[in-house]
Every structure is written in C-alpha cells, then in structure tokens.
Amino acid sequence: MVSSSIRIDHALIKGNLFFDNAIFNKSVIIRDSCFNGEVDLGNSAFNGHAEFGNSTFNGDANFWHSAFSGDADFSDSAFNGEANFIGSVFNSSADFGNLSFNGNAIFGSSTFNDEANFIESVFNGNAAFDHTDFSGFADFQGSTFNNSAVFVGSAFNGTADFEDSVLNNSKFFSAEFNKPVYFNDANFTNSASFNGSRFKEDSFFEGALFDGILYLTRTKYDTLNLRWSSIHDLAYDDTAYHLLIQNFNKLGFTDDARECQYSYRCKHREELFRQHKFDSWLFDLLAWATYGYGLRPVRPLGWAALFILIGGLFFFLTGSVARSKETHAGKKPLALRKREEKLEGGISIYEALLLSAIYFTSGASSIISATPAEFVPVGRGRYVVVILRLLGWIFFVLFLSSLTRTV
C-alpha cells in the first residue's frame, strides 16, 4: 500500500517496473517519461488521480484487472509493446486520446463507468474491446484501426461516437477501420454515430442492437453485415438510406431492403412537411396511406374492405337499390320490356354488402364479377355505384403494384 502521492516527470526507466497488486491511495503522476522495460501494475487499485500522459512504453504494459477510482490519463502516450487493460474498471473519466497503440491493445471485459476518450488514437495492433461495458460516453472520434478491431458483445450504454473529427477546426480526421471490424452482439442503448467513418474491409454487426439513433451520414463502406431489424431508428440522410438499401440488396436481404426503403419514404415525408412543401407532402401522404409506397400490399385490401362495407351500408340504409322483375318472359322489344319491368321490395343487409362488393370488383374487371341484372340502383345509389367502380379500379392497380414489388 502506497499512502503518499507519487509524481515523476521526464524520467527514463531502463529496467522493468513491477508494482502489481499495489494500492495507491493518492495520486500517481508519471508524465513525459520513457519506460524501456516491462511495466506491470496489474491487479492494482488507483484510488486517486492516475496520470501517465505523454509517456512512452517500449515494453509490455500490464494494467489488467486494475481499478481506477479517480481520473485515468494516458493521453498523448505511445505503447510500443502490448497494452493490457483486460478486466480493468474505470470509475471516473479515462483519457486515451491521441495515443498510439503499436502493439495489441487489450481492453476486453473492462468497465468504463464514465467517459472513455479515445479521440484520434491509432491502433496499429489488434484492438480488443470484446465484452466491454461503456456506461458513459464512448468517444472514438477520428480513431484509426490498422488491424482488426473487436467489439463483440460490448455494451454501449452512453453515446457511442465513431465519427470523423476536426482538430482546432483545421485538421480533419476520419475514423477508419482498415481491417475487419467485429461488432457482433454489441448493444447500443443510446445513439451511435459513424458519420464520416470508413470501413475499408468487412464489418460485422450480426446480432448487434441499435436501440438509439444510428447515424451513417457520409459513411463509406463496401459491405455492412447488418440486419434492418437491428436498427431502431436510422437518422435521416438521403445518401445514407440509399447506400444501406444497396447494401441489403447486395447481401441478398431483400426484405431488409424493402423495410429500409419504407422507413426512408416515411422520413422523407416528414422532411417535406418541415420544409413546408405541402403539395408534395400531400401526395406522399396519400401514397403512404393507400398502399404503403408500394411496400404494403395488405393496405389496399383493407381499404377495399372498408369501401365495400360503406357502400353496402349506404345501399341498405337509404334503400337506393331495388330488386327488378320482368313480368313477361320471352323476347320483347327493349322499350316494351322497360315498360313492363317493375321494382319490388328492398334488399337485405347481406345482399347490400354482396352487391357493394360486386360493384367494387367489377370496376377492376368484368371477368372478376359481372354486374347483376336483378338489382337496379336508384336515386343517389347510381352515383355510389360509379364511385365504387372507380375506387375498385384504383385499388386493384395499387394492390397489383405493391404485390409485384414485395413478392
């Protein structure tokens, strides 16, 4: 147990440094120093501020299963050997910004209870963040992964930021994944931003869940192994949506591509309303309501059932359809048959609904249903028949259009 503070600046430590299983009750500050040998501080407890900023670790650095109760600052440093933080707990902010990991960086099963800052860091070896718990802000803006990056089973309970960054409004950094990256079974509870990121090889998101908003604006990738069911909400951007639709089609996920297309059209409709383009918004709203932009074939059938029901109730309640009967059989001139035809009695509710369905479907094609001769619309019923036939034709076309796109 070390009860006093430790501060070392501009030191050169040529040999190994072993303080494993140690307890540091006060601050440990070692800045601008160089460690040529192995550093082992595993299983240690840093109860105060721990700072190793602007330092160089030429050998392996082991901080595995350590607990940092205060701020942990490793910014602007270089790990030329393996950096092992597996199973470590950071209860306050952890700063690994602008850091070079030239060997493997191992953070598997670690816990970040506050902000985890990896802004503009470079991972030249493998980056292992599997089953890591990020309870606060996980900031990887402008980071570069030159070898494989593994975030399998990790939990991002705060905002996850893998987007590009601008340093002092002058230098631009893209977050780059130059080798395969694995986010399998990762859980993003809050928003996840990959704006401006670049995936140069395959990226795997099988089983990942994005419960918050996913941002893919200006994201460049060849293939994202991702399912639409994993995405709760994709931030609106025309290019981001179209690239993701193409990605789903490339992978053969046609259902995912259709659902992504449907979501895009809904977001586009909302954008038209915000831009006060009410004429375009109205037509877009009708396309959504009638047949779901051609992606909801059940919707025209629902409208058809509704119009048939309304037509049937109208015929029954207003008595605008009567039963016709010819008093004489045989062939007679048309004028004579019309004079001899008489109207008698009303129709039942079942006959009214059947008649409404017949008129509605006859608008699409007489092959489907022919107009019955034993019923005659009278009064306002004649106009309702015309409307039903017109609607039947319209919704038959909409149904076929949406069915063709989805089956």
N, C-alpha and C positions, 0 to 999 in steps of 0.2 A: 504494500500500500504506500502510495506517494501522497503526502498531505500538503506539500508546498507546490507552488507554481513552478513551471519549467519554461524557460524562454531561451532559445538558441537561434542566432542569426548568422548567416554567411559561414556556416560550418562545413567542413569536409570530413566525412566519416568514412574511413577507408575500410574498416572491418565490418563484421556483422553487428547488428543491433538486436538484442533479444530482450524484450520486456513482455513476453506473453504471460497471460493470467495476472496481469497487474491491474491495480485500481488507482486511477488518478483522480483525486478528489477536487483538484483545482485545475486551472487552465494549463494546457500543454501547447506551446507555440514554438514551432521549429520552421523558420522561414528562410528562403534564399539559400538553402543548404543542399549538399550533394551526398547521397548515400551510395557508396560503391559496392558495398556488400549486401547481404540479405537483411531485410528488416522484418522482424516477427513481433507483432503486437496483438497477436490473436488471443481471443478469449479475455480481452481486457475491457475495463469499464472506464470511460472518459466522462466524469461527472461534471466537468467544467468545459470551457471552450477548448476545442481541439483544432489546431491550425498547422497545416503542412504546406502552405501556399508557396508557389514559385520555387519548388524544390525538384530535385532530380533523383529518381530511384533507379539505379543501374542494375540492381539485383532484384530478386523477387521481393514483393512487399505483401506481407500477410497481416490482414486485419480481420480475419474470419471470426465469426461469432462474437464480435465486439459490440459494445453498447455505447452509443454517443448520446449523452443526455443533453449536452449543450450543442451549440453550432459546430458543425464539422466543415472545415475549409481546406480543400485540396486544389483550389483554383490555380491556373497557370503553371501547373506542375507537369512532369513527364515521368511516366512509368515505363522504363525500358525493358523490364522483366515482367513477370506475371503480377497482376494486381488482384489480390484475392480478398473480397469482402463478403464471401458467402455466409449467409445466415446472420449478417450484422443488422443492428437496429439503430436507426437514426431518429431520435425523438424530437429533434429540432431541425433547422434547415441544414441541408447537405449541399455544399457547393463544389461541384466537379467541373466548373465551367472553364472553357478554353484550355482543356487538358489533353495531353497526348498519351494514349494507351498503346504503346508499341508492342507490348505482349498481350496475352489474353487478359481481358477484364471480366472478372467473375463476381457477379452480384446476385447469383441465384439464391432464392429463398430469403432475400433481405427484406427489411421493412423500412419504408420511409414514411414516418408519421407527419412530416411537414414537407416543405418544398424540397424537391430534388432537382438541382440545377446542373444540367449537362450541356449548357449552351455552347455551341461551336467547338465541341470536343471532337477529337479524332480517335477512332478505334481502328488501329491497324491490325490488331489480332482479333480473335473471336470475342464477341461481346455477348456474355451470358447474363440475361436478366430473367431467366425462367422462374416462374412461381414467386415473383417478387411482388410485394404489396406496396403500391404507391397511394398512400392515403391523402396526400396533398397534391400540389401542382407538380406534374412531371414535365420538366421543360428540357426538350432535346432540340431546340431551335438551331438550325444551321449545323447540326452534328453530321459527321461523316463516318460511315461504317464501311471500311475497306475489306472486311472479311465478314463472315456470317454473323448475323445478329439474331439472338434467340430471346423471344419474349413469351414463350409458351406458358400458358396457364397463369400469366400475370394479371393482377387486378389493379386497374387504374380508377380509383375512387374519386380522384380530383380531375382537373382538366389535364388532358394529355396533349402535349404540343410537340409535333414533329415537323413543323413548317419551316420555311426559309426565314432568314433573319437579316437585318441590316445593322451593321455596326457603326454607330455615330453618324447614321444617315449617309454614309459614304461607301462602305464596302458591303457587298451583297454576298450572303452565304446561303446556298441551298442545302437542305437536309438531304443527304444522299445515302442510298443503300446500294453499294456497288457489288455486293454478293447477295445470295439468297437471304431473305429475312423471314422469320417464323413468328407469327402472332397467333398460332393455333390455340384455341380455347381461352384466349385472353378476354377479359371483361372490362369494357369501357363504360363505367357508370355515368360519367359526365361527358362533356363534349370532347371530341378527338379531332385534332386538326392536322392534316397532311398537306396543307396548302403549299404549293411550290416544291413539294418533295419529289425526289427522283428515285425510282426503283429500276435499276439497270438490269437486274435479273429477277427470277421468280419471287413473288411474295405470297406467303401462305397465311390465310385467315380462316381456315376451316374451324368451325366451332366457336369462332370469336363472336362476341355480342357487343353491339354499339347501342347502348340504351340512351345515350345522349345524342347530340347532333354530330354528324360526321361531315367534315369539311374536306373536299377534294378539288378545290379550285386551283388550277394551274398544275395539278399533279401529273407527273409524267411516268408512264409505266407501259410495259408490254403486256403483262398478264397479272391480274389480281385474282388469286384463288379465293374468291369471296362469294357468299350467297346473299341474295337480297333479303332473305328472312333474318339475316344477322343485323340488318340496318333498321334502326327505329326511325331515324329522320336524317335524310341527306340534305345538306344546305343547298339552297337553290343557286345553280350556276349552269347556264346552257351547255357549255363545253364539258363540264364535269359529268352531267347527266348523259350526254350523248356518248362520251368515251366509255362510261360504265355500261351503257346498253350494248355498245360494240363488244366490250369485254365479255359480257354474258353470252352473247351470240357466238363469239369465238370459242368459248368453253363448252358450248352446247347447252347452256342453261336458258332455254327459250322461255320457259315460264318466268324465270327471274327477269329476263329482258323485258317481257310484257309488263310485269308489275312495276319495273323501274320506269318504263315509258308512261304508264298510267300515273305514277307519282309525279313525274315531270310535268305532264299536262295539267295536273291539279295545281302544282306550284306555279306554273306559267299563268294559269287563270287568276290566281291571287295577285301575281305581279301586274297583270293587265289592270286589275281593279285599283291597285296602288298608284299606277301611272295614269289613272282617270281615262283609260281607253275603253269607255263603257260600251261602244258599239261592238268592238271585238270581244269584250268580256261577255256580252250577252249571248253571242253566237257560241262562244266557247262553253258557256254555262249550259246552253241547250244541248250541245254535243255531249257534255258530261252527263246530263240528266237523262237523255233519251237512250243512249247506248254505250255510255262509259268510254267515249273516244274510240269506239270500235273494239274495246277490250272486255266488255261485259255483255255477252250475248243473252244473259238471263234478263237484263233490264228491259229490252224491247218486249219480251214475253210478259213481263209484269205490267207494262203499260197497256199491252193488248188486252190482258185480263181486266184491267181497270176500265178501259173504254167499253168493252163488251158489257160489263156489269152496269155501267152508267146508262148505256143505250137500252139495255133490257129493262131497267127500272123506269126509264123515261117512257118506253112503249107501254109498259104495264100501268103506270100511274096516270098517264094522260089519255090512254085509250086511243092513241094515234095510229094504231094498226088494227084492222078488222079482217075477219075471215070472209073470203069471197066464195060464192057457189053459183054454178051455172044451172039454170032451171030447165034447160033443154039440152039433150045430148045431140050429137051429130055435128056435121059440118054446116056452119051458117056463116053468112057474111059478118065481117068484123063489126060493122055498125049495129047489126041486129043482136049479136052476142053481147055487145056492151049494154044495149038497152035491156036485155034480159038478165044481165048479171045483177045480183042484189047482194048487199052487205048484211051479214047477220052476226050477232053476238060479239063478245070480246074474246080475248085470249088469256090464258093462264100465265103466271109468272115464269113457269118453266118454258112455255112456248115463247114468251117475250125474250128470255135470255138466249134461247136457241136461235131465234130469229136475228137477234143482235149479233150473235157470233157468225151466223151465215152471211149477213150483210158485210160484216167486218172482213171476213176472209175472202169474200167474193171480190173485194177491191184489189186483192193481190192477183188472183187468177180465177177464172170461171172453172178451171179444172179442179181446184180445191173444193169449191162449193158453188152450186148454181143458185140463182135467186128463186125462191119458192113462188109458185103461181097462186097458191091457195091463200096467201096473205097479201093485203093491199095497204100500204101506208097512206094515211090521210092527214090533212092539215099540216101541222108542224113536223109530223113524222117523216114527210117526204124530204125535208131539209136534213134531218138527222141521218137518214139513210145515205144521203150524199156525203155527209161528213164522215160517217163510219167507213164508207168505201174508200174515201181519200186517206183516212188515217190507216186503214188496213194496208193500203199500198205502200205508204211511207214506212210503217214499222216492219213490214215484210222485207223491204230493202235494207233497213237498218239491221235487222236480225241476220240476214244473209251476209252482210258486210262484216259484222262483228264475229260471226261464226267462222267465216273464212280466215280471219286473222288469228283466231285462237285455237282452231282445230286443224 
